[in-house]
Amino acid sequence: IIPGVYQLVNGEVRASKLRPVNINDLLGREEIQVNLDEVMGYVAGKVIMVTGGGGSIGSELCRQIAAHQPKQLIILDIYENTTYALQLELQKKFPELMLTVLIGSVRNTHRVDTIFEDYKPQIVFHAAAHKHVPLMETSPNEAIKNNVYGTYNVATAAVRNKVERMVLISTDKAVNPTNIMGASKRICEMIIQGMQHQYANTNYVAVRFGNVLGSNGSVIPLFKKQIAEGGPVTVTHPEIIRYFMTIPEAVSLVLQEGAYAKGGEIFVLDMGEPVKILDLARNMIRLSGYKVDQDIKIE
């Protein structure tokens, strides 16, 4: 992707100035812009907890929340490396922020209960989950333990500790699920809707995403790596289609629904037209400056 013609004429541009593939180039639509300042009032002055806070969605959630004056931000995650990197980033960018970073698993009922009792979060964003479809097919019990029991632990701790609002990060794969990961997430949605019926004082809501471009384990980093290695780029099936969104879109949606939630809803972003994974692969190869099937093959 080259800069403007006038920059070429002025001699400002070298080959090194060609910018790398931008994820938004692959979206196939305009990125949805949300004015977060309008909806983020409910975060200010509150104790907020993000489970799975070190993940791709969780960490972006933490960044956005940190920018809107929470009383305290609690990050809970099982994976220390990304969580540590996020901790350093937030401490540097928001030195005034009261930040608590905890390592632990949502599967561990005692750990979850203790954290809720100690810190009394008022709003909980539950992003901790196993999400990788093929891996969960081969370890289905882990998908159920982490996603279903983890959600149940967080949801019940929320009731006991008078949490105002719990937002579950779900997936469009929970609709008529064809895999274990999607089925486990559908059960998570049913848990929070069931909790809403029983306990009206806490608002339980879910938000479903399509595939998040550039998130950990998504196809974009895989395709980039395959292109860098000279191919081939591998696609499971030529007819597979997916709805795509960017990480900022996904996070804006979660924060918006946190503001709009009355309790018991499942929110879904209008993600435009679905994209064929094959077309996505072709576009990535072209945008990277190669010819499809000549320079880099698709299998």
QUIDA-V131619 format. One record per helix or strand of 2 or more residues. SS is the DSSP state (a for helix, b for strand). FROM is the first residue (numbers start at 1). TO is the last residue. Records with the same first field share a line. If there is no record, write none. Layout:
SS = FROM-TO + FROM-TO
This chain:
a = 5-9 + 15-17 + 23-26 + 36-42 + 56-66 + 80-93 + 109-119 + 133-138 + 140-160 + 172-174 + 180-198 + 219-228 + 247-260 + 277-287
b = 47-51 + 72-77 + 99-103 + 123-126 + 165-171 + 203-209 + 211-213 + 241-242 + 244-246 + 266-268 + 275-276
